[in-house]
Amino acid sequence: MTVDQMLNELAQRLEDTNANEFSSQMKLDALNNGQDRLVTMVDNQYLTELETLDQYNDESCTPILWKGVFNLSDLTQPILNGSIGVMAVKIHGGKYMNRIDLSGVKEFDSTMVEADISDPYYIVFSDKIEVIPATTVFTIPIDVYYQKKPTALASGGNCDLNAGLHHLVIGLAESYCWSNSEEQARSLGAEKVVFDQIAVINSKN
């Protein structure tokens, strides 16, 4: 669906096709609220449309690990769910880096050990990609695979998400609108329908 089609369906669910109760801007805000909520609840396998690659560019010399560190804020698109959104990191022209959890850092905790760039390890912590253990190599060109935040919905535009998720966005938007008009029973009812559907699709993982 286009965003305008999503707005029309939302208006029908709210029995407000003439925008007497809910303004067009409020409906759009509600859809964006629904989209933001949904991407934190569904399994990543349903968010493949958000997968993005920032590949090293010779002209801009980005992205690079500077002294073994790369800030996620330097990605070309805002990342979804912080560190969870990082899918893979690859040495440009080389091999994929091995991701480890923070609990595994102790195995490399030694000032006498330097990172092996031919078989590198990394963590994602505090919105940074960091080579483990530390490296004296100043610049390491990398390719970063990640999930971006979906583009904000706007009239005349399209939704980044898989078309199969659009009705869930609309359902959460409906719940949001009913809640703002103090129709709590209808709000909870619309929300429950969406939550039940999310539970079903996530169970298929």
HELIX and SHEET records of a PDB file:
HELIX    1   1 VAL A    3  ARG A   13  1                                  11    
HELIX    2   2 SER A   24  LEU A   38  1                                  15    
HELIX    3   3 ASN A   44  TYR A   46  5                                   3    
HELIX    4   4 THR A   48  LEU A   50  5                                   3    
HELIX    5   5 LEU A   72  ASP A   74  5                                   3    
HELIX    6   6 GLY A   82  GLY A   85  5                                   4    
HELIX    7   7 LEU A  102  PHE A  108  5                                   7    
HELIX    8   8 ALA A  163  LEU A  165  5                                   3    
HELIX    9   9 HIS A  166  ASN A  180  1                                  15    
HELIX   10  10 GLN A  184  SER A  203  1                                  20    
SHEET    1   A 3 GLU A  51  ASP A  54  0                                        
SHEET    2   A 3 THR A 139  GLN A 147 -1                                        
SHEET    3   A 3 ILE A  64  TRP A  66 -1                                        
SHEET    1   B 3 GLU A  51  ASP A  54  0                                        
SHEET    2   B 3 THR A 139  GLN A 147 -1                                        
SHEET    3   B 3 VAL A  86  ILE A  91 -1                                        
SHEET    1   C 4 VAL A  69  ASN A  71  0                                        
SHEET    2   C 4 LYS A 128  ILE A 132 -1                                        
SHEET    3   C 4 TYR A 121  PHE A 125 -1                                        
SHEET    4   C 4 ASN A  98  ARG A  99  1                                        
END                                                                             
